[in-house]
Amino acid sequence: MSYTPKIIRVDDGEYYVEGSPEKKFCYRVIATDTEQTCTCGDFTMKIQKDADYRCEHLLAVVNGNGNIRSLETIERSKPKLDDRFITNIQGRDFVIYAGVLDLAHQKGLCSVLVDAVQYPNDGNGQEAICKATVVSKGGEVFVEWGDANPKNVNPKVVRHILRIAATRAKARALRDFTNIGMTCLEELGDLDEVTGDENGGNGGAKKNPPLKFERPAEKETPKKPATKREPVPPEVPETPPLTPQKEQPKPEEPKQESLPKMSTAQLKAIENLARRRGLSKEELEGMARQSYGNVVENLAAAEASSFIRLLQQSA
């Protein structure tokens, strides 16, 4: 054999031997104390005339002159995201950019190119937009964009808008190449707001807390007059104070119905963003209930706008 074949050990005495330098096929070889066979045509024809015949593939296994590896070794050598690059914030996993880059090199990264599509200036609100192009050694191309402005970055790095936009673009393109669904930490805005499971940027996160705190406040108000009235008139039956408690939550329904409901365009935007991020319908409904206490179809227009920004930041 003019070249050294690669040999994979499947089990004790069972091997697969590379049949050609082009690696297009393999031969199954059995090499034990009681049996020595090969599936190549040379062995099949000559073993009938010579019981002691050994083909080059069988000899490579017996003599150990090949690159013998076990399946366990091959599994360990497969590209894998190192757990050191994954961090958990309030039950949600995020990957560090260095980890995505490391995995991309394992999978055969050829090049990463970044183009500044828009430079930050006073006319565009100091917003930078960059385009990243990732090319694999196999010729696959992945393109993504990243944006950064003073409203969606940490105030400490607001002077580095262009670099943050470039990093976000590269992170998204590398995540597409490595098939990682987790968001990179470098794509986020303010980590203090993300820990509360709010929007990643400074612009829209202020609108979500009022939606969560308004409803508990309205439910607590009827309890205060009820506790004051009960000790004052002991002879009054309990039914009068109970009626206002049952009737007072009812005005909440017209208040919610009076809010302008989300438009068809907002609903389509939410569905498109969920489809792009790989969210199932159950996961999408869970996010809506957790953030707004309602299903997606019943969100108000303001809640829908906030929800859209949340999905965009979690991209």
N, C-alpha and C positions, 0 to 999 in steps of 0.2 A: 504494500500500500504506500503510495508515494506521498501521502499526506497523513497527518495525525487526526483521526476522526474524533468527534465528540461522542461520548458514551453516557447514557442516562441509566442509572440503576433503578428499576421499578420495584423490585422485590429481591429477596435472596435468590440468586441464581438467574434472575430474569433482567435482561438489558435491552436497550434500544440503541443501535449503532448508526451513526450518520453514514448515509450511503454515498454521498458525493460532496465535494467542496461547496457546491451551490446550496446545500442544505435543503434540498427539495423533497427528500424522502429518507426514511430510516428502515433498518432491518431489525427484526426481533430475534434476539439471541438468547438461548438457554444454555447456561454453563454451570452444571452441577457435577457431583461425583458420579451420578448415574446417567446423566443425559447431557449431550452437547450437540445443539442444533442451531441452524440459522435459516432464515426465510429467503435468503438471496437465491437467485437462479443457479449460480455456480455451485453452491453447496447441494442444492436439491438434485442436480444432475450427477455430480461426481460421487456423492455418498452412496449411490446405488452400486457403483462398481468398486469403490474403495471404502470400507467401513471405518477406516482410520483417517479419512480425509478431513481436513480442517480448512475452512475458507479464511480469507484475510480478516473478516469481521469477527469471526469466532476467535481467531488468534489474538486480535487486538484486545478482546476481553480477557482471555486466559493469561496472556503475557502482561497485561496491564500497561500497554504502550499507548493507550488513548487517554483522553481527558475525561475521566470517569467522575460523574457527579450524581448525587442522589436527588430524588424529587424534593426532599426536605430542603436541600441546599438551594434548589432552583426557586422554591417558594420564598425562601428568605431573601433571595437576590432580586425579587420583583420590586418595582418601584412602589414606595410606600411613604405616606406622609408621617413624619416623625411626631410622636405625641408631644415632644418638647415645644413644638410650635403651635400648639392648640391651647387656648385659654378660655376659661368659663367665667362668664359674668352674669350673675343672677339667673343661673340655670340655662344660659344660652352660650353655645360654643362659637368662638371666633378663631380664625387662623391668622398667624402673623405673616407678613409679606415674605419674610426670609424663608418660611416653610414652604410657601407656594413656589418660590424660586428654586429651592432645593429639590422639590419633587419634579419640577419641570426639567431640570438638568438630568435627573434620573431617567425621565421618559424620553430624552433625546432632544433637548432644546437646541435650536440652531442659532436664532437671533431674536432680539427684541428691539424694535424701532419705535421711537416716540416723535410725534409731530405736534407742534403747538398750533392748534386751530384758531385759538383766540387768546390774545394777550390781555391781562387785566389793565383797565384804565378807568378813569372817572366816568366815561361815557357808558360803559357796560356794567357799572356797579362793582368794579374791581373783580370781575369774574374771569377765571382762566379755564379754557377748555383744551384738552389734549387728546390725541388719538394714538393708540398703541397698537402695533402690529407684531404678533408673535408667529414665528415660523419654526416648525419642527424639522428635524433631520429627514423625516419622511416626506417633506414638502407640504404639510398641512399648514394652513394660514388661519389665524384667529385675530379678529379686529374688534377693539372695544374703545369706548370713550370715557373720559373722566373729567368732572368739573369741580371747581373749588371757588368759593367766594367767602367774604368775611362772615356770612350768616351760617355757613355749614362747615366751618373749621373751628378748631380750638383757638380762642383768642391769643394764646401764647405763640402760635405759629402763623398768625394772620399775615405776617410779612413774607411768608414763603408760599403764597397762593399757587404760583406756577408749578413749583416742585411738587406740591401736594396733588395738584390735578394730574401731573405726569405719573406719580406713584399710583394713584387710583386707577388710571387707565391701564397701566401695566398689570396691576393686581387683578383687574377684571378679565383682561385678556389671558393672563396666565391661569386664572381659575377655569376659564373655558377650556384651555388646552389640557389641564390636568384633571378636569371633571370634578372640581371641588365645589360643593354647594354652599359651604360656610362663607360668611362675609369676612373680608380682611379687616383687621383693626385699623389699618391705614385708610380704609374707605370711610370710616366713621367721622362724625363731627366732634361733638363734645361727649367724652366718656361718662361724665357725670349725669348727663341726660339719658344716655343709653342704658345705664344701670337701672333706671326706673322704667325700662321698656317703653320709653317715649320715642319721639322722632329723633334721629341722629343729629339734626342741625339745630341752631339757635333760633331759627325763624319761626318754625311751626310748633315747637314743643310747648309754647306758652298757652296754646289753645286747648290742649287736652286736659290739664288738671281741672278747669272749671266744669267740664262735662262730667267728671267723676265725682266732684264734691257737691254739686248742686242737688242731686237727688237725695243723698243722705241728710242734708240740711233740712229739706222740706219734710222729711219723715220725722225728724226729731222735734220740730216745732209744735205739732199737736200734742205731744206727750207732756210738755211743760204746763199748759193750762189744765190738763187733766189731773195732774198731781196736786195742783193748787186748789182746785174746786172740790175734790173728794173729801179732804178733812174739814172744809168750811161748812157745807150743808150735809151733816151725817144722815139726815132723814130722807134726802133726795135719793131715789133709786139709781142704780148704776146705769140704766139704759140711756138717760140724757147725755152723760159724758161720752158714752160709747158711740152715739150717733155722729157727733162731729168728727170722731176719729175715723169712722168708716167713710164719711162723706168728703173729708178733706183731701184724701189721696186722689179722689176722682178729678179735681181740677187739673191734676198733673197730666191727664190724658189729653185734654184740649190744648194744654200748653205744648205737648210734644207734637200734636197733630198740626198746631198752628205754625210750627217751624217749617220752613220751606224744605221739601224733600229733595233728595239728590236727583239730578237729571239722568237721562239715559246715557249721555256721554260720560258722566262720572262712573256709572255702573260698568260701562264697557271698559273704561280705563282701569278700574279695579280688577276686572276679570283678565284683561290683557297682562297687567303687571303680575298677577298671581300665576298666570300660565308661564310667563317668562322666568319667574323665580322657581318654578317647579312645585308650587304649593297646590295641594289637593283642596277640594271644596271643603272638606271637614277642617283642615288646617286654617283655611281662610276664614271660615265661620268662627273658629275658635279665637282667632286674633281679634275679630270684630267684637265678639262677646267680652273678651278680656279687656279691651280698650274702651268700649262704649256701652257695654251691657245690652247689645242689640244684635240682630242678624244683619247681614249685609244689605238685604233688600229694603230694610226699614230704617236705614241710616238717614239722618238729615243731611242737607247740603253741606253745612259746615263740617259735620262729622265725616262725610265722604271726602271732602277736600283734605282734611287732616289724615284720613286713612290712606289716601293716595300718596301723600308725602312720606308717610311711614313706610309704605311698600317700596317707594323709590329709594329711600335711604338704606333699606335692608337689602338692596340689590347687591 
